[in-house]
Amino acid sequence: MAHQIATDTCTACGACEPECPNSAISHKGKVYKIDAKKCKDCVGSFDSPQCVDVCQSGSISKIAA
């Protein structure tokens, strides 16, 4: 399941982008976005999603199924 960034609370600090092993995070306008097709929840690379771990504003969450 992929993650998403809440654009209303994202501070565009940039901490999440370099942490993504799948290059699923990119800067779009004033905030960052996660490409759901590329996001693999860090499975096979880490025990937990790295973007969530480093997000200072708590703006990253799983996409509701």
Secondary structure, DSSP 8 states (H G I E B T S, - for coil): --EEE-TTT-----SSGGG-TT--EEEETTEEEE-TTT--TTTTT-SS-HHHHH-TT--EEE---
